[in-house]
Amino acid sequence: MVKVSSASVPTHPKAEDFFIQSNDKYEKGDYQAAIAAYSQAIVLNPNYVEAYNRRGNARRALGDNKGALADYNAASAN
């Protein structure tokens, strides 16, 4: 008989986890929180093109056109 532990196994957050959180925050209009979560996704996956694009959209929504352009350029470089 095999006994299975009921203890949860810790998992490390993945870029996709932060990306999903970001999209939710963006849709709610919380652009600062969305930018922070997109940034976490990018830290975990520096080639995450869609995270750069969407972070650029959030920055543009806040009037940070320079930051948005930098993100769009980073996306196109990947």
CYANA upper distance limits for C-alpha pairs under 8 A (distance plus 0.5 A):
 13 PRO  CA     17 ASP  CA      6.78
 13 PRO  CA     18 PHE  CA      8.08
 14 LYS  CA     18 PHE  CA      7.36
 14 LYS  CA     41 ALA  CA      7.85
 14 LYS  CA     44 LEU  CA      7.40
 15 ALA  CA     19 PHE  CA      6.68
 15 ALA  CA     40 GLN  CA      7.58
 15 ALA  CA     41 ALA  CA      4.60
 15 ALA  CA     42 ILE  CA      7.43
 15 ALA  CA     43 VAL  CA      8.40
 15 ALA  CA     44 LEU  CA      5.88
 15 ALA  CA     45 ASN  CA      6.58
 16 GLU  CA     20 ILE  CA      6.64
 16 GLU  CA     41 ALA  CA      7.22
 17 ASP  CA     21 GLN  CA      6.91
 17 ASP  CA     41 ALA  CA      8.19
 18 PHE  CA     22 SER  CA      6.49
 18 PHE  CA     37 ALA  CA      5.87
 18 PHE  CA     38 TYR  CA      6.91
 18 PHE  CA     40 GLN  CA      6.92
 18 PHE  CA     41 ALA  CA      5.76
 19 PHE  CA     23 ASN  CA      6.79
 19 PHE  CA     37 ALA  CA      7.21
 19 PHE  CA     38 TYR  CA      6.28
 19 PHE  CA     41 ALA  CA      6.37
 19 PHE  CA     51 ALA  CA      7.12
 20 ILE  CA     24 ASP  CA      6.99
 21 GLN  CA     25 LYS  CA      6.82
 21 GLN  CA     34 ALA  CA      8.00
 21 GLN  CA     37 ALA  CA      7.22
 22 SER  CA     26 TYR  CA      6.51
 22 SER  CA     33 ALA  CA      7.75
 22 SER  CA     34 ALA  CA      4.87
 22 SER  CA     35 ILE  CA      7.63
 22 SER  CA     36 ALA  CA      8.38
 22 SER  CA     37 ALA  CA      5.65
 22 SER  CA     38 TYR  CA      6.21
 23 ASN  CA     27 GLU  CA      6.60
 23 ASN  CA     34 ALA  CA      7.32
 24 ASP  CA     28 LYS  CA      6.88
 24 ASP  CA     34 ALA  CA      8.31
 25 LYS  CA     29 GLY  CA      6.89
 25 LYS  CA     30 ASP  CA      5.66
 25 LYS  CA     31 TYR  CA      7.23
 25 LYS  CA     33 ALA  CA      6.88
 25 LYS  CA     34 ALA  CA      5.63
 26 TYR  CA     30 ASP  CA      6.01
 26 TYR  CA     31 TYR  CA      5.88
 26 TYR  CA     33 ALA  CA      8.35
 26 TYR  CA     34 ALA  CA      5.83
 26 TYR  CA     58 ALA  CA      7.47
 30 ASP  CA     34 ALA  CA      6.72
 31 TYR  CA     35 ILE  CA      6.54
 31 TYR  CA     58 ALA  CA      5.86
 31 TYR  CA     59 ARG  CA      7.86
 31 TYR  CA     61 ALA  CA      7.96
 31 TYR  CA     62 LEU  CA      7.66
 32 GLN  CA     36 ALA  CA      6.86
 32 GLN  CA     58 ALA  CA      8.17
 33 ALA  CA     37 ALA  CA      6.74
 34 ALA  CA     38 TYR  CA      6.53
 34 ALA  CA     55 ARG  CA      7.80
 34 ALA  CA     58 ALA  CA      7.55
 35 ILE  CA     39 SER  CA      6.50
 35 ILE  CA     55 ARG  CA      5.94
 35 ILE  CA     58 ALA  CA      6.91
 35 ILE  CA     59 ARG  CA      7.73
 36 ALA  CA     40 GLN  CA      6.90
 37 ALA  CA     41 ALA  CA      6.88
 38 TYR  CA     42 ILE  CA      6.74
 38 TYR  CA     51 ALA  CA      6.10
 38 TYR  CA     52 TYR  CA      7.88
 38 TYR  CA     54 ARG  CA      8.12
 38 TYR  CA     55 ARG  CA      6.38
 39 SER  CA     43 VAL  CA      6.70
 39 SER  CA     51 ALA  CA      8.29
 39 SER  CA     55 ARG  CA      8.06
 40 GLN  CA     44 LEU  CA      6.88
 41 ALA  CA     45 ASN  CA      6.57
 41 ALA  CA     46 PRO  CA      8.41
 41 ALA  CA     48 TYR  CA      7.98
 41 ALA  CA     51 ALA  CA      7.37
 42 ILE  CA     46 PRO  CA      5.25
 42 ILE  CA     47 ASN  CA      7.62
 42 ILE  CA     48 TYR  CA      6.51
 42 ILE  CA     51 ALA  CA      7.09
 42 ILE  CA     52 TYR  CA      7.84
 47 ASN  CA     75 ALA  CA      8.33
 47 ASN  CA     78 ASN  CA      6.29
 48 TYR  CA     52 TYR  CA      7.11
 48 TYR  CA     75 ALA  CA      8.17
 48 TYR  CA     78 ASN  CA      8.37
 49 VAL  CA     53 ASN  CA      6.82
 49 VAL  CA     74 ALA  CA      8.25
 49 VAL  CA     75 ALA  CA      5.18
 49 VAL  CA     76 SER  CA      8.00
 49 VAL  CA     78 ASN  CA      6.89
 50 GLU  CA     54 ARG  CA      6.57
 50 GLU  CA     75 ALA  CA      7.74
 51 ALA  CA     55 ARG  CA      6.41
 52 TYR  CA     56 GLY  CA      6.55
 52 TYR  CA     71 ASP  CA      5.63
 52 TYR  CA     72 TYR  CA      6.94
 52 TYR  CA     74 ALA  CA      7.25
 52 TYR  CA     75 ALA  CA      5.92
 53 ASN  CA     57 ASN  CA      6.87
 53 ASN  CA     71 ASP  CA      6.78
 53 ASN  CA     72 TYR  CA      6.07
 53 ASN  CA     75 ALA  CA      6.65
 54 ARG  CA     58 ALA  CA      6.81
 55 ARG  CA     59 ARG  CA      6.65
 55 ARG  CA     68 ALA  CA      7.75
 55 ARG  CA     71 ASP  CA      7.35
 56 GLY  CA     60 ARG  CA      6.54
 56 GLY  CA     67 GLY  CA      7.31
 56 GLY  CA     68 ALA  CA      4.43
 56 GLY  CA     69 LEU  CA      7.30
 56 GLY  CA     70 ALA  CA      8.16
 56 GLY  CA     71 ASP  CA      5.60
 56 GLY  CA     72 TYR  CA      6.58
 57 ASN  CA     61 ALA  CA      6.65
 57 ASN  CA     68 ALA  CA      7.00
 58 ALA  CA     62 LEU  CA      6.99
 58 ALA  CA     68 ALA  CA      8.24
 59 ARG  CA     63 GLY  CA      6.88
 59 ARG  CA     64 ASP  CA      5.53
 59 ARG  CA     65 ASN  CA      7.30
 59 ARG  CA     67 GLY  CA      6.78
 59 ARG  CA     68 ALA  CA      5.75
 60 ARG  CA     64 ASP  CA      5.66
 60 ARG  CA     65 ASN  CA      5.73
 60 ARG  CA     67 GLY  CA      8.17
 60 ARG  CA     68 ALA  CA      5.93
 64 ASP  CA     68 ALA  CA      6.64
 65 ASN  CA     69 LEU  CA      6.53
 66 LYS  CA     70 ALA  CA      6.78
 67 GLY  CA     71 ASP  CA      6.80
 68 ALA  CA     72 TYR  CA      6.70
 69 LEU  CA     73 ASN  CA      6.56
 70 ALA  CA     74 ALA  CA      6.65
 71 ASP  CA     75 ALA  CA      6.65
 72 TYR  CA     76 SER  CA      6.78
 73 ASN  CA     77 ALA  CA      6.70
 74 ALA  CA     78 ASN  CA      6.99
